[in-house]
Amino acid sequence: MPPIRNPSNAPAQATGSIQPTDSYVRPHAARGLVLAGVSTVLFAVVSVAIFDLFSHHNALELTFRMNLAGFVIFLIIGWWRKALHPRGQLRTLLLLGVCVVAATVMYYVSLSRLGPGPSATFAFVMVPTVLIWTQIKQGIPVPGRAWAAAGIVCLGVSLATQTWTWERADPIGIVAGFGSAACMGGYLLLVDRLRALSPVTVGVWFRLSAALMVLPLSGIGPTDLPLSKWLVLGIAAAASAVGILLEIASVASAGPGTVGTVLTAQPAVSSAVAWVALGESLTWMQIVGIGVVMLGGLTLHGRPRLKVAAGKRPTSFSSHHRDP
């Protein structure tokens, strides 16, 4: 069975010389959108599945266990496929783990202090952060359609989660919400920088660094869980691992801005999953919000075409280096 590779038509490049694309629109963007959509559904299923585990874990314990289980899964796959070597990118991979841990912990802080609706609001900061970085730092023009799609998706999630229902304006929760979104934006940009590596390699190292960073604060967690809870944890970890593989591959295909827009829709997708799997009722506002999110996805799908000079074949990489 061939190794899992990030999709790209570009020739192999030396490790450490990964370059961003010349255009915001990538040749395999449609495939990336599909992968990001499936990944978002998987993460929504995981979020619904592990909700019951909070009765036996605090946020840090669950974060540690999900990262540790994910590391073990990726380690087995990586050993089988000979995809464990970081190829000179260990520092970036460890930084990726820092971003994941920081984003997760700050999100839980924001969630506990502000509630689910306002916490989802701050996730919107992730997309403009990535788009602005792409436009200004990388010098890649972001098409108006990308901004419009991001706005439509954010509007849909706002309706589905009723983000205006603030019970209190807690300063710590607000700062944590902004910080979590910024770290997730950094995560997507770093994943894009590492796209020459196998998604399995990326998963192994960032899961390991994340688990080791959380362990001193969390401990190993309770060991006397019922068998049913261990089963839920294992299934959630496996589904999350698949979601991460698809997410990393989708960034290589469609770019961090497009994938970030799709991932922002997760709260609305979680509402739909809870309705299908748990029989929870949806309000008319949630139904409208989910519909608006789907409209945003269609806007992304109808992306502008990649413009290249006559006789020049589109490429996924720039002919000259720019820092991401």
C-alpha positions in Angstrom: 0.0 0.0 0.0 1.6 3.3 -1.1 2.5 5.9 1.5 0.1 8.7 2.3 1.3 11.9 0.6 0.0 15.4 0.4 -1.5 15.9 -3.0 0.6 18.1 -5.3 1.7 18.2 -8.9 4.9 19.9 -8.0 8.3 18.2 -8.2 10.0 17.1 -5.0 11.8 19.8 -3.1 14.5 19.8 -0.5 13.3 19.8 3.0 13.1 23.2 4.6 12.6 25.0 1.2 8.8 24.7 1.2 7.3 27.7 -0.7 3.8 29.1 -0.8 1.8 29.0 -4.0 1.7 31.9 -6.5 -2.0 32.0 -6.4 -4.6 31.7 -3.6 -6.5 29.3 -5.8 -4.7 26.0 -6.0 -5.0 23.4 -8.8 -6.5 20.7 -6.5 -8.8 23.1 -4.5 -12.0 21.1 -5.2 -10.4 18.0 -3.7 -9.2 20.0 -0.8 -12.7 21.3 -0.1 -14.1 17.7 -0.1 -11.4 16.6 2.3 -11.9 19.6 4.6 -15.7 19.0 4.6 -15.3 15.3 5.6 -12.8 16.3 8.2 -15.2 18.9 9.7 -18.0 16.3 9.9 -15.6 13.9 11.6 -14.6 16.5 14.2 -18.2 17.4 14.8 -19.0 13.7 15.4 -16.0 13.5 17.8 -17.2 16.6 19.7 -20.6 15.1 20.2 -19.2 11.7 21.1 -16.8 12.8 23.8 -19.2 15.3 25.4 -20.2 12.6 27.9 -16.5 12.0 28.8 -16.4 15.4 30.6 -18.3 13.8 33.4 -15.1 11.8 34.2 -12.4 14.2 33.0 -11.5 17.9 33.2 -10.5 19.7 30.1 -6.8 19.2 30.5 -7.1 15.5 31.2 -9.2 14.9 28.1 -6.8 17.1 26.0 -3.9 14.9 27.2 -5.7 11.6 26.5 -6.9 12.6 23.1 -3.4 13.7 22.1 -1.7 10.6 23.6 -4.1 8.3 21.9 -3.7 10.2 18.6 0.1 9.9 18.9 -0.1 6.1 19.4 -2.4 5.7 16.4 -0.1 7.9 14.2 3.0 6.1 15.5 1.7 2.7 14.5 0.7 4.0 11.0 3.9 5.9 10.6 6.1 2.9 11.5 4.1 0.7 9.1 4.5 3.2 6.3 8.0 4.3 7.2 6.9 7.9 7.6 8.3 8.9 11.0 11.4 10.9 10.0 10.8 14.7 10.5 13.2 15.5 7.7 14.7 18.6 9.3 11.3 20.1 10.3 11.3 19.0 14.0 11.2 22.5 15.3 8.3 23.5 13.2 6.5 20.3 14.1 7.0 21.0 17.8 5.7 24.5 17.3 2.7 23.1 15.7 2.0 21.1 18.9 2.3 24.3 20.9 -0.3 26.0 18.7 -2.7 23.0 19.1 -2.3 22.9 22.9 -2.6 26.7 23.3 -5.7 26.8 21.1 -7.4 23.9 22.9 -6.7 25.2 26.4 -7.7 28.8 25.6 -10.9 27.6 23.9 -11.9 25.7 27.0 -11.2 28.8 29.1 -13.3 30.9 26.8 -16.1 28.3 26.7 -16.3 28.0 30.5 -16.3 31.8 31.0 -18.5 33.0 28.1 -20.6 30.0 27.1 -20.8 28.1 23.7 -22.3 30.9 21.6 -19.8 33.7 22.3 -16.9 31.2 22.3 -17.9 30.2 18.7 -17.8 33.9 17.8 -14.1 34.2 18.4 -13.4 31.2 16.1 -14.3 33.7 13.3 -11.0 35.5 13.9 -9.1 32.5 12.6 -10.1 33.0 9.0 -9.4 36.7 8.5 -6.1 36.1 10.4 -5.0 33.6 7.7 -6.4 35.6 4.8 -4.7 38.8 5.9 -1.4 36.9 6.5 -1.7 35.4 3.0 -2.4 38.7 1.4 0.2 40.9 3.2 3.0 38.6 4.4 3.0 36.1 1.6 2.0 38.6 -1.1 -0.7 36.4 -2.5 -3.9 38.2 -3.6 -7.0 36.8 -1.9 -10.0 36.9 -4.2 -13.2 38.6 -3.2 -15.1 35.3 -3.4 -12.9 33.9 -0.6 -13.7 36.9 1.7 -17.4 36.6 0.8 -17.5 32.8 1.6 -15.8 33.4 4.9 -18.4 36.1 5.8 -21.3 33.9 4.8 -20.0 30.9 6.8 -19.4 33.1 9.9 -23.0 34.5 9.6 -24.4 31.0 9.4 -22.5 29.8 12.4 -23.6 32.9 14.3 -27.2 32.0 13.6 -26.8 28.4 14.5 -25.0 29.1 17.8 -26.8 32.4 18.6 -23.5 34.1 19.3 -25.3 37.3 20.5 -26.5 35.6 23.7 -23.8 36.9 26.0 -24.5 36.3 29.7 -21.4 38.2 30.8 -18.5 40.0 29.2 -15.6 38.3 31.0 -12.2 39.9 30.0 -10.3 36.7 30.6 -12.7 34.7 28.4 -12.6 37.3 25.7 -8.8 37.3 25.6 -8.7 33.5 25.6 -11.2 33.4 22.7 -9.0 35.7 20.6 -5.9 33.8 21.6 -7.4 30.4 20.7 -8.5 31.7 17.2 -5.1 33.2 16.5 -3.4 29.9 17.5 -5.6 28.0 15.2 -4.8 30.3 12.4 -1.1 29.7 13.1 -1.7 26.0 13.1 -3.2 26.1 9.6 -0.3 28.3 8.3 2.3 25.9 9.8 0.5 22.9 8.4 0.7 24.6 5.0 4.5 25.1 5.5 4.9 21.4 6.2 3.0 20.1 3.2 6.0 18.3 1.8 5.8 15.9 4.7 3.4 13.0 4.9 0.3 13.9 7.0 1.2 10.9 9.1 4.6 12.4 10.0 3.0 15.7 10.9 0.4 13.9 13.1 3.0 11.9 14.9 5.2 14.7 16.0 2.6 17.4 16.8 0.5 14.9 18.8 3.5 13.8 20.8 4.6 17.4 21.5 1.1 18.4 22.5 0.7 15.4 24.9 4.0 16.1 26.6 3.2 19.7 27.1 -0.2 19.0 28.7 1.0 16.1 30.9 2.6 18.2 33.7 -0.7 20.2 34.1 -3.1 17.4 33.5 -1.7 14.2 34.9 -2.7 10.9 33.3 -6.3 11.3 34.3 -8.7 8.7 35.9 -7.9 5.0 35.4 -11.1 3.6 36.7 -13.3 4.5 33.8 -16.2 2.1 32.8 -15.4 0.0 29.7 -18.0 2.0 27.7 -16.1 5.2 28.4 -12.8 3.7 27.3 -14.5 2.5 24.1 -15.9 6.0 23.4 -12.4 7.5 24.0 -10.8 5.0 21.6 -13.4 5.5 18.9 -13.1 9.3 19.3 -9.3 9.2 19.1 -9.5 7.1 15.9 -12.0 9.3 14.3 -10.0 12.4 15.3 -6.9 10.8 13.7 -8.6 10.3 10.4 -10.0 13.9 10.6 -6.5 15.3 11.2 -5.1 13.3 8.2 -7.8 14.7 6.0 -7.4 18.2 7.4 -3.6 18.2 6.7 -4.1 16.9 3.2 -6.8 19.4 2.5 -4.6 22.3 3.5 -2.0 21.1 0.9 -4.8 20.9 -1.8 -6.9 24.0 -1.0 -4.7 26.2 1.1 -5.1 27.3 4.8 -7.6 30.1 4.1 -10.1 27.9 2.3 -9.7 25.1 4.8 -10.0 27.5 7.7 -13.3 28.8 6.3 -14.7 25.2 6.1 -13.5 24.4 9.7 -15.2 27.4 11.0 -18.5 25.7 10.2 -17.9 23.0 12.8 -20.3 24.4 15.4 -23.2 24.3 12.9 -22.2 20.9 11.7 -22.1 19.7 15.3 -25.7 20.9 15.8 -26.7 18.8 12.7 -24.9 15.8 14.0 -26.5 16.0 17.4 -29.9 16.2 15.6 -29.2 13.1 13.5 -27.4 11.0 16.1 -29.0 12.0 19.4 -32.4 13.2 18.2 -31.9 16.7 19.6 -34.4 19.2 18.2 -33.2 22.1 16.1 -34.7 25.6 16.4 -35.7 27.4 13.3 -32.7 29.7 13.8 -30.3 26.7 13.8 -31.9 25.4 10.7 -31.4 28.7 8.9 -27.9 28.9 10.2 -27.0 25.5 8.8 -28.5 26.5 5.5 -26.4 29.7 5.4 -23.3 27.7 6.2 -24.1 25.4 3.2 -24.5 28.5 1.0 -21.0 29.6 2.1 -19.6 26.2 1.1 -21.2 26.6 -2.3 -19.6 30.0 -2.6 -16.2 28.5 -1.9 -16.8 25.7 -4.4 -17.5 28.2 -7.2 -14.0 29.6 -6.9 -12.4 31.7 -9.6 -10.1 30.0 -12.0 -6.3 30.0 -11.6 -4.8 32.4 -14.1 -1.4 31.5 -15.5 0.6 32.9 -18.4 0.0 31.4 -21.8 2.0 28.2 -22.3 2.9 28.0 -18.6 1.6 25.0 -16.7 0.0 25.8 -13.3 2.2 24.9 -10.3 1.5 24.4 -6.6 4.7 26.2 -5.6 6.2 29.6 -6.3 9.4 29.8 -8.4 11.0 31.9 -5.7 10.9 31.7 -1.9 8.7 33.7 0.3 8.4 33.2 4.1 5.0 31.9 5.0 
